Structure formats: structure tokens, C-alpha cells
Amino acid sequence: MVVVVTCRCMVEVVKEMVEGETCIHMVEGVKVMVRVETYKHMEVVETGMVEV
């Protein structure tokens, strides 16, 4: 499974996510797979789990 993350940039550090875990970042409706490290400076607005 992967973590689905919808976020807003540069608000606060993401603390609940595991380093190296694969995430899907929604960018203008397009799902972009990234690594958790890139979310360290972002605020998690909505999270969920999806099967892949």
C-alpha cells in the first residue's frame, strides 16, 4: 500500500510519515509518486491509504 497525500507547501514539518515510504502527491489532479523526504516541509491536509 501507499500513502495518499494532499498537501500545501511550506507550512510545517510532516512528522507522521515514515522516511523512504512511497507517497502519491496530487498535482493539479495528476498523481505524482514521490518519496516521503520531499514532504518534510509540507503540511498534510488529507491522508488516506490505498491499495496498489
N, C-alpha and C positions, 0 to 999 in steps of 0.2 A: 504493500500500500504506500501511498504518498500523501503528504500533507498539502491540502489546497489552501493557498494563502492569498487573500486580497488585502493589499496594504497601501499605506500612504507613506511616501518617502520622508526621511529626515525628521522624525518626530521623537522616537525613543528607541532604546535598545531592545531587541527581541530576546527575551530570557527563557521562554518556554520551549524553544525549538532546539533540537539536537544538532550539533555541528556535523556537517557532512551528509545530513539527511536530504533526500531529494524533494524539492518543492515545485509546485506549479504556480507561476506568477501570472495573474491576469493582466495583460497589457492591451488596453483598448479592445477587449473582447477576444484577444488571441492568447491562448495558453502557451506560456513560455516556461520550459523546465529549467530551474536554476538550482544552485546549491545553497544551503542554509546560510553559509558565511556571508552571502550577499545581502542578507536581511538584517544584519546586526544593527543597522542604523535606521531601521524602518519600524513603524507601528503596525501591529497586526490588528486589522479591523474586523476580519472574519476568518475563522478557520474551520476546517472540516476534514474528514477522512474519506478517501475514495479508493476503490479497488482498481488495480491496473493489471 
